[in-house]
Amino acid sequence: MVGGGRFVFGVGFLLAPSPMLRIWWPHDGASGPIATGLARGLGARDAVLGQGILAAVLRRESSRGWLLAAAGADAADLVLTLTNAYPFGRRTRLLTLAGGALYVMLQLYLAFDQED
């Protein structure tokens, strides 16, 4: 589920970056060339991580490395959100921090709950 959700999220950012960005960033900045370029980069990252997690699970192999990489990427996003690198409103920032922190913890739990 974690891999599939991340893959779909990533593909959404690759194919439709502006509408996806407007979820967090409702003003016109979501349509600018820099914002859409960064969104596509984020989308590529998440699509690859999601595909890696899914492939490992479907092959019945350990997905630990993929989950740790995904948790690291999400932790970096949390740091950027905390440092006000993104122009989010207060409510959006709070929801992003809470959701991101929970997602990082979930991925770490899943990574270390696997048998070697």
C-alpha positions as CSV (number, residue, x, y, z in Angstrom):
1,M,0.0,0.0,0.0
2,V,2.8,2.4,0.8
3,G,4.6,1.7,-2.5
4,G,1.4,1.9,-4.5
5,G,0.3,5.2,-2.9
6,R,3.7,6.7,-3.4
7,F,3.8,5.6,-7.1
8,V,0.4,7.0,-7.9
9,F,1.3,10.3,-6.1
10,G,4.5,10.5,-8.1
11,V,2.9,9.8,-11.4
12,G,0.3,12.5,-10.6
13,F,3.1,15.0,-10.1
14,L,4.8,14.0,-13.3
15,L,1.7,14.2,-15.4
16,A,-0.2,17.1,-13.8
17,P,2.2,19.1,-11.6
18,S,0.2,22.3,-11.3
19,P,-3.1,20.7,-10.2
20,M,-1.2,18.5,-7.7
21,L,0.7,21.5,-6.4
22,R,-2.6,23.5,-5.8
23,I,-3.5,21.0,-3.1
24,W,-0.8,22.6,-0.9
25,W,-0.1,25.9,-2.7
26,P,-3.4,27.5,-3.8
27,H,-2.1,30.7,-5.4
28,D,-0.7,31.3,-8.9
29,G,2.8,30.2,-7.9
30,A,1.8,26.6,-8.5
31,S,1.7,27.3,-12.2
32,G,5.1,28.8,-12.6
33,P,7.9,27.1,-14.5
34,I,10.1,26.6,-11.5
35,A,7.3,25.2,-9.4
36,T,6.2,22.7,-12.1
37,G,9.8,21.7,-12.7
38,L,10.4,21.0,-9.0
39,A,7.0,19.2,-8.8
40,R,8.0,16.9,-11.7
41,G,11.3,16.2,-9.9
42,L,9.4,15.3,-6.7
43,G,7.1,13.2,-8.8
44,A,9.9,11.3,-10.4
45,R,11.5,10.6,-7.0
46,D,8.3,9.3,-5.5
47,A,7.3,7.2,-8.6
48,V,10.7,5.5,-8.5
49,L,10.6,4.9,-4.8
50,G,7.0,3.6,-5.0
51,Q,7.9,1.3,-7.9
52,G,10.9,0.0,-6.0
53,I,8.8,-0.8,-2.9
54,L,6.1,-2.5,-5.0
55,A,8.6,-4.5,-7.0
56,A,10.3,-5.8,-3.9
57,V,7.0,-6.7,-2.3
58,L,5.7,-8.5,-5.4
59,R,9.0,-10.5,-5.7
60,R,8.7,-11.3,-2.0
61,E,12.0,-9.7,-1.3
62,S,13.0,-7.2,1.4
63,S,11.8,-3.7,0.7
64,R,13.8,-2.3,3.7
65,G,16.2,-0.3,1.5
66,W,13.4,1.2,-0.5
67,L,11.4,2.1,2.6
68,L,14.5,3.6,4.3
69,A,15.2,5.7,1.2
70,A,11.5,6.8,1.1
71,A,11.6,7.7,4.8
72,G,14.8,9.7,4.2
73,A,13.2,11.6,1.3
74,D,10.1,12.4,3.4
75,A,12.3,13.5,6.4
76,A,14.1,15.9,4.0
77,D,10.7,17.3,2.9
78,L,9.7,17.7,6.6
79,V,12.9,19.7,7.3
80,L,12.2,22.0,4.3
81,T,8.7,22.5,5.6
82,L,10.0,23.3,9.1
83,T,12.4,25.9,7.7
84,N,9.7,27.7,5.8
85,A,11.2,26.8,2.4
86,Y,7.8,26.3,1.0
87,P,5.3,29.2,1.0
88,F,2.5,27.3,2.8
89,G,-0.2,28.8,5.0
90,R,-0.2,27.8,8.7
91,R,-2.9,25.2,8.4
92,T,-1.3,23.5,5.4
93,R,2.1,23.6,7.1
94,L,0.7,21.9,10.2
95,L,-1.1,19.2,8.2
96,T,2.0,18.6,6.0
97,L,4.2,18.2,9.1
98,A,1.8,15.9,10.9
99,G,1.1,13.8,7.9
100,G,4.7,13.7,6.9
101,A,5.9,12.7,10.3
102,L,3.4,9.9,10.6
103,Y,4.4,8.6,7.1
104,V,8.1,8.6,8.0
105,M,7.3,6.7,11.2
106,L,5.2,4.2,9.2
107,Q,7.9,3.6,6.7
108,L,10.5,3.1,9.4
109,Y,8.2,0.7,11.2
110,L,7.6,-1.3,8.0
111,A,11.3,-1.3,7.2
112,F,12.4,-2.6,10.5
113,D,9.5,-5.0,11.0
114,Q,10.7,-7.3,8.2
115,E,12.6,-10.5,8.8
116,D,16.1,-10.6,7.5
